[in-house]
Amino acid sequence: MRTSISRTVARILQRLALFALMLWIVSVVIFLALRVLPGDVAAIVAGTNSTQAQYEALRTQLGLDQPLIVQYGRWLGQVISSLWTGDLGTSLITGEAMSTRLASRAAVTFPLILLSMVIALVVGIWTAVASLTSPRAWVRDGLRVLAQVCGAVPALWAGLLLILAFGRGSGLLGVLPTQGFSSDSLVSAAASLLLPALSVGLITGAQFSRYTRSALLEVEKDDYLTWSMAAGMTYAQAVRSTGLRLATPQIISVAGVTFASMITGVLTVESLFNLPGLATILLSDISERDLPAVQTELLLLAAFFLAVGFVIDVVQAWLDPRMAGVSRGTEVQS
């Protein structure tokens, strides 16, 4: 028992180390990539009427005259210290605290991501199960075709179609807001996020449905469903009970993969629905060459993505005992 716990802790620590390494690599890539972009943040801050002496003084004040390795080390140290202090610095253009800006924008983007993921999981699992268990052949075939077609539709197009159907003031039904974010109440906030979340969640759910259906068919090939049916279950009961339970590790793994593409869709629909999220502030800061703000925002998104991948990896290893068996076999061979 203690050996099993120690191995589990060792695997978690190994994944934490990998998480930290990947986040550091991403930070280096972000820092160097932004330095390749044209434009000079000091010239933008100084303005067109500044003299050369003022421009050079501002470069010195911002630390832009120092070597890149020094600039990166200062930024990385600030990010690490922010884990305890919460201070991510200030925007060079607006002078606003980065922690305040990111907190207000993340309060829109992250709930939108989570709501989209919930919709994708519900739609994906339900349609996958229905495409296998429905007693009507036309329903099974229709759901399969629908998953193929909807999975190929860009989130931007899906958002436009939903606006035409449900948008208030421009849609056929006109029941949901299509622009901006209302924080007056929980209901109004949820209404503001519903159409954007459906734009991403339905498309991602269609992709997720295909993967889930394939996972359930793999379980069926191993005769687990046959044994459940021999115990008295119907085929539909066997799929919903035994099939989903045995396919859960694969479903969780696929959820992590689809999560990556979903983040891109969320950032796209934020612009379409004019939501004050991270995408809006990111595009604004890139156009204004606010490099410290941009690199911190990109690193935050990367950290969120890697953290979700880390959690999914740990949960999958906990749910699937075969992964533990592989680890033990590797240790014995070594």
C-alpha positions as CSV (number, residue, x, y, z in Angstrom):
1,M,0.0,0.0,0.0
2,R,2.8,2.4,0.9
3,T,4.7,1.5,-2.2
4,S,1.6,2.2,-4.3
5,I,1.1,5.6,-2.6
6,S,4.8,6.5,-3.0
7,R,4.7,5.6,-6.7
8,T,1.6,7.8,-7.2
9,V,3.3,10.7,-5.4
10,A,6.4,10.2,-7.5
11,R,4.4,10.3,-10.7
12,I,2.6,13.4,-9.6
13,L,5.9,15.1,-8.8
14,Q,7.3,14.0,-12.1
15,R,4.4,15.6,-13.9
16,L,4.7,18.8,-11.8
17,A,8.3,19.0,-12.9
18,L,7.3,18.5,-16.5
19,F,4.6,21.2,-16.1
20,A,7.2,23.7,-14.7
21,L,9.7,22.8,-17.5
22,M,7.0,23.3,-20.3
23,L,5.9,26.6,-18.8
24,W,9.4,27.9,-18.7
25,I,9.9,26.8,-22.4
26,V,6.7,28.6,-23.3
27,S,7.8,31.7,-21.5
28,V,11.1,31.8,-23.5
29,V,9.2,31.3,-26.8
30,I,6.7,34.1,-25.9
31,F,9.4,36.5,-24.9
32,L,11.6,36.0,-28.0
33,A,8.6,35.9,-30.4
34,L,7.4,39.3,-29.2
35,R,10.8,40.8,-29.7
36,V,10.7,39.9,-33.4
37,L,7.5,41.9,-34.0
38,P,8.0,45.4,-35.6
39,G,7.6,48.6,-33.6
40,D,9.1,50.2,-30.6
41,V,7.2,50.4,-27.3
42,A,9.4,53.3,-26.1
43,A,8.5,55.3,-29.2
44,I,4.8,54.7,-28.7
45,V,4.9,55.7,-25.0
46,A,7.1,58.8,-25.7
47,G,4.8,60.0,-28.5
48,T,5.6,61.7,-31.7
49,N,6.6,65.0,-30.2
50,S,9.3,63.6,-28.0
51,T,13.0,64.5,-28.5
52,Q,15.8,61.9,-29.0
53,A,17.0,62.5,-25.5
54,Q,13.6,61.9,-24.0
55,Y,13.3,58.7,-26.1
56,E,16.6,57.4,-25.0
57,A,15.8,58.2,-21.3
58,L,12.5,56.4,-21.6
59,R,14.3,53.3,-23.1
60,T,16.6,53.4,-20.1
61,Q,13.8,53.8,-17.7
62,L,11.9,50.8,-19.2
63,G,15.0,48.7,-19.3
64,L,14.9,48.3,-23.1
65,D,18.5,49.2,-23.5
66,Q,19.6,46.2,-21.5
67,P,20.4,42.8,-23.0
68,L,17.5,40.5,-23.8
69,I,18.7,37.9,-21.2
70,V,18.5,40.7,-18.5
71,Q,15.0,41.8,-19.6
72,Y,13.8,38.2,-19.6
73,G,15.3,37.5,-16.2
74,R,13.6,40.6,-14.7
75,W,10.2,39.7,-16.2
76,L,10.5,36.0,-15.1
77,G,11.4,37.1,-11.6
78,Q,8.4,39.4,-11.5
79,V,6.1,36.6,-12.6
80,I,7.5,34.2,-10.0
81,S,7.3,36.8,-7.2
82,S,3.7,37.5,-8.2
83,L,2.8,34.0,-7.0
84,W,3.2,35.4,-3.5
85,T,2.6,39.1,-3.9
86,G,0.0,39.1,-6.7
87,D,1.9,42.0,-8.4
88,L,2.3,41.4,-12.1
89,G,3.5,44.9,-12.8
90,T,1.8,47.7,-14.7
91,S,0.8,48.4,-18.3
92,L,3.3,50.6,-20.1
93,I,0.5,52.3,-22.1
94,T,-2.3,52.8,-19.5
95,G,-0.3,52.5,-16.2
96,E,-3.0,50.2,-14.8
97,A,-2.0,47.3,-12.6
98,M,-1.8,44.1,-14.6
99,S,-3.3,42.0,-11.8
100,T,-6.4,44.2,-11.9
101,R,-6.7,44.2,-15.7
102,L,-6.3,40.4,-15.9
103,A,-8.6,39.7,-13.0
104,S,-11.5,41.7,-14.6
105,R,-11.0,40.1,-18.1
106,A,-10.4,36.6,-16.8
107,A,-13.7,36.8,-15.0
108,V,-15.3,36.8,-18.4
109,T,-13.0,34.4,-20.4
110,F,-12.5,31.6,-17.9
111,P,-16.3,31.2,-17.1
112,L,-16.9,31.2,-20.9
113,I,-14.3,28.5,-21.4
114,L,-15.7,26.3,-18.6
115,L,-19.3,26.8,-19.8
116,S,-18.3,25.9,-23.4
117,M,-16.6,22.8,-22.0
118,V,-19.6,21.7,-20.1
119,I,-21.8,22.1,-23.2
120,A,-19.3,20.2,-25.3
121,L,-19.2,17.3,-22.8
122,V,-22.9,17.1,-22.5
123,V,-23.6,17.3,-26.2
124,G,-20.7,15.0,-27.1
125,I,-21.5,12.2,-24.7
126,W,-25.2,12.3,-25.3
127,T,-25.0,12.2,-29.1
128,A,-22.4,9.5,-29.0
129,V,-24.5,7.3,-26.8
130,A,-27.7,8.0,-28.8
131,S,-25.9,7.3,-32.1
132,L,-25.3,3.8,-30.8
133,T,-28.4,3.0,-28.7
134,S,-31.3,4.7,-30.5
135,P,-33.8,2.1,-31.7
136,R,-34.3,4.1,-34.9
137,A,-31.8,3.7,-37.6
138,W,-32.4,7.2,-39.1
139,V,-31.6,8.7,-35.7
140,R,-28.4,6.8,-35.4
141,D,-27.3,7.7,-39.0
142,G,-28.5,11.3,-38.6
143,L,-26.5,11.9,-35.4
144,R,-23.4,10.5,-37.1
145,V,-23.8,12.8,-40.1
146,L,-24.6,15.8,-37.9
147,A,-21.4,15.2,-35.9
148,Q,-19.4,15.1,-39.0
149,V,-20.9,18.3,-40.5
150,C,-21.0,20.3,-37.3
151,G,-17.5,19.4,-36.4
152,A,-16.2,21.0,-39.6
153,V,-18.0,24.3,-39.0
154,P,-15.8,27.2,-37.6
155,A,-16.8,28.7,-34.3
156,L,-17.1,32.1,-36.0
157,W,-19.7,30.8,-38.4
158,A,-21.6,29.0,-35.7
159,G,-21.7,32.3,-33.7
160,L,-23.1,34.2,-36.7
161,L,-25.8,31.5,-37.2
162,L,-26.8,31.6,-33.6
163,I,-27.0,35.4,-33.7
164,L,-29.3,35.2,-36.7
165,A,-31.5,32.7,-34.9
166,F,-31.5,33.9,-31.3
167,G,-29.9,37.3,-31.2
168,R,-31.9,40.1,-29.5
169,G,-32.8,42.8,-32.0
170,S,-31.5,40.9,-35.1
171,G,-32.4,37.3,-34.7
172,L,-35.6,35.4,-35.6
173,L,-36.4,34.7,-32.0
174,G,-34.6,37.6,-30.4
175,V,-34.3,36.2,-26.9
176,L,-30.5,36.4,-26.0
177,P,-28.0,39.4,-26.0
178,T,-25.4,39.3,-28.7
179,Q,-23.1,42.2,-27.7
180,G,-21.2,43.0,-24.5
181,F,-21.2,41.5,-21.0
182,S,-23.7,42.4,-18.2
183,S,-22.5,41.8,-14.7
184,D,-25.7,43.2,-13.0
185,S,-26.7,39.8,-11.9
186,L,-25.8,36.1,-12.3
187,V,-28.7,35.6,-14.7
188,S,-27.7,38.5,-16.9
189,A,-24.1,37.4,-16.9
190,A,-25.1,33.8,-17.8
191,A,-27.3,35.2,-20.6
192,S,-24.4,37.2,-22.0
193,L,-22.2,34.1,-22.1
194,L,-24.8,31.6,-23.4
195,L,-24.6,32.3,-27.1
196,P,-20.8,32.5,-27.2
197,A,-20.6,29.3,-25.2
198,L,-23.0,27.5,-27.5
199,S,-21.0,28.7,-30.5
200,V,-17.9,26.9,-29.2
201,G,-19.5,24.2,-27.2
202,L,-21.7,22.8,-30.0
203,I,-18.9,22.6,-32.5
204,T,-16.5,21.1,-30.0
205,G,-19.2,18.7,-28.8
206,A,-19.7,17.4,-32.3
207,Q,-15.9,16.7,-32.5
208,F,-16.0,15.1,-29.1
209,S,-19.0,12.9,-30.1
210,R,-16.9,11.2,-32.8
211,Y,-14.1,10.4,-30.4
212,T,-16.5,9.2,-27.6
213,R,-18.4,7.0,-30.1
214,S,-15.1,5.4,-31.2
215,A,-14.1,4.8,-27.6
216,L,-17.4,3.1,-26.9
217,L,-17.0,0.9,-30.0
218,E,-13.5,-0.2,-28.8
219,V,-15.1,-1.3,-25.5
220,E,-17.7,-3.2,-27.5
221,K,-15.0,-5.0,-29.4
222,D,-13.6,-6.4,-26.2
223,D,-16.9,-8.1,-25.4
224,Y,-17.4,-6.1,-22.2
225,L,-20.9,-5.1,-23.4
226,T,-21.7,-8.7,-24.3
227,W,-20.9,-9.8,-20.7
228,S,-23.1,-7.0,-19.3
229,M,-25.9,-8.0,-21.6
230,A,-25.5,-11.6,-20.5
231,A,-26.0,-10.4,-16.9
232,G,-29.4,-9.1,-17.9
233,M,-28.8,-5.6,-19.2
234,T,-30.2,-4.3,-22.5
235,Y,-27.7,-3.0,-25.1
236,A,-28.6,0.6,-24.2
237,Q,-28.1,0.0,-20.5
238,A,-24.8,-1.8,-21.2
239,V,-23.5,1.2,-23.2
240,R,-24.6,3.8,-20.7
241,S,-23.3,1.8,-17.7
242,T,-20.4,-0.4,-18.6
243,G,-19.4,1.3,-21.8
244,L,-19.1,4.8,-20.5
245,R,-17.4,3.6,-17.3
246,L,-14.7,1.7,-19.2
247,A,-14.2,4.4,-21.8
248,T,-13.9,7.2,-19.2
249,P,-10.0,7.3,-19.3
250,Q,-10.1,7.6,-23.1
251,I,-12.9,10.2,-22.9
252,I,-10.9,12.3,-20.4
253,S,-7.8,12.1,-22.6
254,V,-9.8,13.2,-25.6
255,A,-11.4,16.0,-23.5
256,G,-7.9,17.4,-22.9
257,V,-7.1,17.4,-26.6
258,T,-10.3,19.1,-27.6
259,F,-9.8,21.6,-24.9
260,A,-6.8,23.1,-26.7
261,S,-8.9,23.8,-29.9
262,M,-11.7,25.1,-27.8
263,I,-9.6,27.9,-26.3
264,T,-8.9,29.2,-29.8
265,G,-12.6,29.2,-30.5
266,V,-13.4,31.0,-27.3
267,L,-10.9,33.8,-28.1
268,T,-12.5,34.1,-31.5
269,V,-16.1,34.4,-30.4
270,E,-15.1,37.0,-27.7
271,S,-14.4,39.4,-30.5
272,L,-17.6,38.5,-32.4
273,F,-19.8,39.1,-29.3
274,N,-17.8,42.1,-28.1
275,L,-17.0,40.5,-24.7
276,P,-14.5,42.3,-22.5
277,G,-12.3,39.2,-22.1
278,L,-8.7,38.3,-22.5
279,A,-8.9,38.3,-26.3
280,T,-10.0,41.9,-26.4
281,I,-7.3,43.2,-24.1
282,L,-4.7,40.9,-25.8
283,L,-5.4,42.3,-29.3
284,S,-5.4,45.9,-27.9
285,D,-2.0,45.4,-26.2
286,I,-0.4,43.8,-29.3
287,S,-1.5,46.7,-31.5
288,E,0.0,49.2,-28.9
289,R,3.2,47.1,-28.5
290,D,2.7,46.8,-24.7
291,L,5.1,43.9,-24.5
292,P,5.1,43.3,-20.7
293,A,1.3,43.1,-20.8
294,V,1.1,40.9,-23.8
295,Q,3.7,38.4,-22.6
296,T,2.1,38.2,-19.2
297,E,-1.4,37.6,-20.8
298,L,0.0,34.9,-23.1
299,L,1.8,33.2,-20.3
300,L,-1.4,33.2,-18.2
301,L,-3.3,31.5,-21.0
302,A,-0.5,29.0,-21.5
303,A,-0.4,28.3,-17.8
304,F,-4.1,27.7,-17.7
305,F,-3.9,25.3,-20.7
306,L,-1.0,23.4,-19.2
307,A,-2.7,23.2,-15.8
308,V,-5.8,21.6,-17.3
309,G,-3.6,19.2,-19.2
310,F,-1.8,18.3,-15.9
311,V,-5.0,17.7,-14.1
312,I,-6.4,15.5,-16.9
313,D,-3.1,13.6,-17.0
314,V,-3.2,12.9,-13.2
315,V,-6.9,12.0,-13.3
316,Q,-6.4,9.6,-16.2
317,A,-3.5,7.9,-14.5
318,W,-5.7,7.5,-11.4
319,L,-8.7,6.1,-13.3
320,D,-6.8,3.8,-15.6
321,P,-4.8,1.1,-13.6
322,R,-3.1,0.0,-16.8
323,M,-1.0,3.1,-16.7
324,A,0.2,2.2,-13.3
325,G,0.9,-1.3,-14.5
326,V,3.1,0.1,-17.3
327,S,5.0,2.3,-14.8
328,R,5.6,-0.7,-12.6
329,G,6.7,-2.8,-15.5
330,T,9.1,-0.2,-16.6
331,E,10.6,0.1,-13.1
332,V,11.0,-3.7,-12.8
333,Q,12.8,-3.8,-16.2
334,S,15.1,-1.0,-15.2
